[in-house]
Amino acid sequence: MANQGTITSPALTIDSLADNVLVDIFSFLDVKDKCRTAQVCRRWNSLIHQKSLWKHIDLTPFKVDLRSIWKLVRAYYTDMLLSLRLHGFTESIKSTECISNAVLTDIKSRCPNLRELFVTKANLITINSSLLPAALKQLTLHKCLISVDWFKPAVDKGVLENVEKLSLCGTTRTSDATLKDLTKLPKLKSINLSGCYRIGESGVSAICQSLSQIEEAYFDGCDINDQCLHHIGTRWTSLKVIILENCSRITDVGLGSLSILKKLTHVNLVSCSIGKQGVINFLTVTPSVKLECLKLSKDAGFTGDDVSKLESLKPGLQVELI
């Protein structure tokens, strides 16, 4: 027989939770699930529209076409949006894309505080770069299609003057002419040109002369030579990180040009034409006391004993064989 003095509490359901608690829960959902959640009831729909839930939008797990992008832009993109990640259709048979000039214009208007834009595998040849949001600090075009002079309209209008990090990893048609258009980015500190095989000494020389504040440079798989490293060593005095993996034309001579960089901390020389003596000379003559990581290729003949010897030349240095 039940105790008549017992007071039973009402059943606790998700609807019993306060609005701020529900918003915290919704913040863990991806974009697709947030859109589904908005369809549950009016209360949830109202909560999902809170700007704080749409500061960072990542659509890369999904291939979202223009029609769906338009719906998202008009429903959820606000002045609170800080980062946006998009996935294109260059590897799809669909005749659509994840962005257009009209969409970009709307984003620029609705999201004036957008700081980071990441676009992967998209055909951007017809996109007018001058429509990019002026507040951007980080721009990544990963394996995209662009024209040689794609950046020129944006540079001419000064909409990229706040960009500090630029990555064109694997983006086709990136060439010396492209780099010459990028010489007017006054705040650029990090540039990633990995897989951009069309760039050469002319382009590297241009950005070295104009972008003296570069701290990180990624040239993985680029067709650059020792003369390029000479330009880098004499101009980029603030350089901390340089990635030269798979740059087979880099030799001991080019490596020697980097020995004057006092702030250098990370160097990747995997699959370069660098010998043991070249590395020893580099570590011996470099005045840098901050060098922390040096990556070398096992195929170049470096052994575990060599690692110990190299690390003894520079206290605090970690040498990795790949």
Buried (B, 14 or more C-beta within 10 A) or exposed (E): EEEEEEEEEEEEEEEEEEEEEBBEEBEEBEBEEBBEBBEEEEEBEEBBBBEEBBBBBBBBEBBBBBEBBBEBBEEBBBEBBBBBBBBBBBEEEEEBBBBBEEBBEBBBEBBEEBBBBBBBBBBBEEBBBBBBBBBBBBBBBBBBBBBBBBBBBBBEBEBBBBBBBBBBBBBBBBBBBBBBBBBBBEEBBBBBBBBBBBBBBEBBBBBBEBBEBBBBBBBBBBBBBBBBBBBBBEBBBBBBBBBBBBBEBBBBBBBBBBBBBBBBBBBBBBBBBBBBEBBBBBBEEBEBEBBBBBBBBEEBEBEEEBBEBBBEBBEEBBBEBE
